[in-house]
Amino acid sequence: MSNRMVKLARRPKGMVKRDDFTIEDGPVPEPGAGEMRVKIEYISLDPAMRGWMNDTKSYSPPVGLGEVMRSFSAGTVEKSNNPAFKSGDAVQGMFGVRRYAISKGERVLKVDTRQAPLQRWIGGLGMPGWTAYFGLLEVGQPKAGETVVVSAASGAVGSVVGQIAKIKGCRAVGIAGGPDKCRYVTQELGFDACIDYKAGNLAAQLKEACPKGIDVNFENVGGEILDTVLLQMNVFGRIALCGLISAYNATEAPAGPKNIRAVLTQRLKMQGLIVTDWASRVPEAITQLGQWHKEGKLKIREDVREGGIDAFPDVLNLLYTSGNFGKLVLKV
Ligand SMILES: NC(=O)c1ccc[n+]([C@@H]2O[C@H](COP(=O)([O-])OP(=O)(O)OC[C@H]3O[C@@H](n4cnc5c(N)ncnc54)[C@H](OP(=O)(O)O)[C@@H]3O)[C@@H](O)[C@H]2O)c1
């Protein structure tokens, strides 16, 4: 078995194309002193990956041309010269889009596959779950009885946000694309309502689902959705700006938000968040999310795709075309 890997060949314009990457085979690497070799089993597809390919100012440096594409992944330690890890340990970390990774163990977490399957540790119990947990509780600051609206509600982050909102005694309203996703959000996840933004008339649907207005908006999408939500925010509402996926492949700067005046008139707080802001508190999120999951209060769904390393560019694009249903993961 070779070490097949995806490298960034050029900076994509719009949606990624296969030619934006080279897919290469290398030898299976040997760990040096203090290192371990991880056999990667699942690669996490995250919307942010598209931003990591751009050479613009951001929260992390761009992936360099010719470098292995950055990713969260989960796998098993195959060989270890690091006393903190042993062969057979299930782990997750930023191992990149490849079959084997060498790691010194920095920011690598051991995970318990008896508690949840390996792929869930890069999903609802991994980075997307931590984002929902800290983003909603720390930035959104929801209080019992308030109305929380979350976009991309059936997805990895959004699904967890709405369920935490329910646990905290809030009215949880999702926004998602299509009747199947909306049915899942209300019937399986227990949100109070879910709006199908593809059905049109978003403002009227939102008004009906949020008769007392919106206190917390957990924003994953931006564009028209954020603009519509802004006009229904209550005084002193909070907007946790987690993602703007509707613009990640845009080739021109977006025109909005058009209704930013609502931030002034309703005295809203809008704060961007990056999950690594709470890096030191990840164990807390893992414990709490794991507990809710065990108690059946937190349901988690993965969308696992076959095709291995070579399928990476096509599978990634599913995120931007509403093609995934649950946390998108590529099986290696
Ligand atoms: N700030 C952070 O630290 C952080 C960390 C993780 C994730 N995020 C952000 O959180 C958001 C969700 O990420 P995720 O991993 O949970 O992905 P996800 O929701 O599992 O998948 C992406 C979903 O976004 C929706 N979408 C895509 N393009 C859209 C558009 N033009 N208009 C409306 N909806 C669109 C689609 O759902 P529908 O079928 O419902 O349209 C798609 O299934 C992203 O914006 C991501 O960048 C931020």
PDBQT file of the ligand as one rigid body, heavy atoms in Angstrom, charges set to zero:
ROOT
HETATM    1  N1  LIG A 401     -16.013  29.302  12.848  1.00  0.00    +0.000 N 
HETATM    2  C1  LIG A 401     -15.614  28.056  13.037  1.00  0.00    +0.000 C 
HETATM    3  O1  LIG A 401     -14.713  27.781  13.830  1.00  0.00    +0.000 OA
HETATM    4  C2  LIG A 401     -16.288  26.975  12.252  1.00  0.00    +0.000 A 
HETATM    5  C3  LIG A 401     -16.007  25.626  12.501  1.00  0.00    +0.000 A 
HETATM    6  C4  LIG A 401     -16.716  24.660  11.779  1.00  0.00    +0.000 A 
HETATM    7  C5  LIG A 401     -17.635  25.054  10.821  1.00  0.00    +0.000 A 
HETATM    8  N2  LIG A 401     -17.851  26.373  10.600  1.00  0.00    +0.000 N 
HETATM    9  C6  LIG A 401     -18.844  26.826   9.618  1.00  0.00    +0.000 C 
HETATM   10  O2  LIG A 401     -20.096  26.254   9.938  1.00  0.00    +0.000 OA
HETATM   11  C7  LIG A 401     -20.876  26.142   8.753  1.00  0.00    +0.000 C 
HETATM   12  C8  LIG A 401     -21.437  24.736   8.649  1.00  0.00    +0.000 C 
HETATM   13  O3  LIG A 401     -20.359  23.824   8.529  1.00  0.00    +0.000 OA
HETATM   14  P1  LIG A 401     -20.620  22.251   8.623  1.00  0.00    +0.000 P 
HETATM   15  O4  LIG A 401     -19.303  21.590   8.677  1.00  0.00    +0.000 OA
HETATM   16  O5  LIG A 401     -21.613  21.994   9.687  1.00  0.00    +0.000 OA
HETATM   17  O6  LIG A 401     -21.259  21.929   7.200  1.00  0.00    +0.000 OA
HETATM   18  P2  LIG A 401     -22.682  21.262   6.915  1.00  0.00    +0.000 P 
HETATM   19  O7  LIG A 401     -23.731  22.147   7.455  1.00  0.00    +0.000 OA
HETATM   20  O8  LIG A 401     -22.660  19.843   7.361  1.00  0.00    +0.000 OA
HETATM   21  O9  LIG A 401     -22.715  21.258   5.326  1.00  0.00    +0.000 OA
HETATM   22  C9  LIG A 401     -22.828  22.445   4.612  1.00  0.00    +0.000 C 
HETATM   23  C10 LIG A 401     -24.301  22.808   4.363  1.00  0.00    +0.000 C 
HETATM   24  O10 LIG A 401     -24.395  24.197   4.106  1.00  0.00    +0.000 OA
HETATM   25  C11 LIG A 401     -25.571  24.441   3.389  1.00  0.00    +0.000 C 
HETATM   26  N3  LIG A 401     -25.293  25.359   2.280  1.00  0.00    +0.000 N 
HETATM   27  C12 LIG A 401     -24.286  25.282   1.379  1.00  0.00    +0.000 A 
HETATM   28  N4  LIG A 401     -24.361  26.295   0.488  1.00  0.00    +0.000 NA
HETATM   29  C13 LIG A 401     -25.448  27.019   0.845  1.00  0.00    +0.000 A 
HETATM   30  C14 LIG A 401     -26.066  28.191   0.313  1.00  0.00    +0.000 A 
HETATM   31  N5  LIG A 401     -25.579  28.824  -0.756  1.00  0.00    +0.000 N 
HETATM   32  N6  LIG A 401     -27.179  28.656   0.925  1.00  0.00    +0.000 NA
HETATM   33  C15 LIG A 401     -27.688  28.017   2.003  1.00  0.00    +0.000 A 
HETATM   34  N7  LIG A 401     -27.155  26.916   2.552  1.00  0.00    +0.000 NA
HETATM   35  C16 LIG A 401     -26.050  26.420   1.980  1.00  0.00    +0.000 A 
HETATM   36  C17 LIG A 401     -26.052  23.105   2.840  1.00  0.00    +0.000 C 
HETATM   37  O11 LIG A 401     -27.186  22.702   3.608  1.00  0.00    +0.000 OA
HETATM   38  P3  LIG A 401     -28.700  22.865   3.022  1.00  0.00    +0.000 P 
HETATM   39  O12 LIG A 401     -28.984  21.623   2.252  1.00  0.00    +0.000 OA
HETATM   40  O13 LIG A 401     -29.509  23.048   4.216  1.00  0.00    +0.000 OA
HETATM   41  O14 LIG A 401     -28.665  24.035   2.087  1.00  0.00    +0.000 OA
HETATM   42  C18 LIG A 401     -24.890  22.169   3.125  1.00  0.00    +0.000 C 
HETATM   43  O15 LIG A 401     -25.318  20.845   3.325  1.00  0.00    +0.000 OA
HETATM   44  C19 LIG A 401     -19.960  26.543   7.601  1.00  0.00    +0.000 C 
HETATM   45  O16 LIG A 401     -20.213  27.889   7.259  1.00  0.00    +0.000 OA
HETATM   46  C20 LIG A 401     -18.585  26.395   8.195  1.00  0.00    +0.000 C 
HETATM   47  O17 LIG A 401     -17.622  27.201   7.561  1.00  0.00    +0.000 OA
HETATM   48  C21 LIG A 401     -17.195  27.329  11.291  1.00  0.00    +0.000 A 
ENDROOT
TORSDOF 0
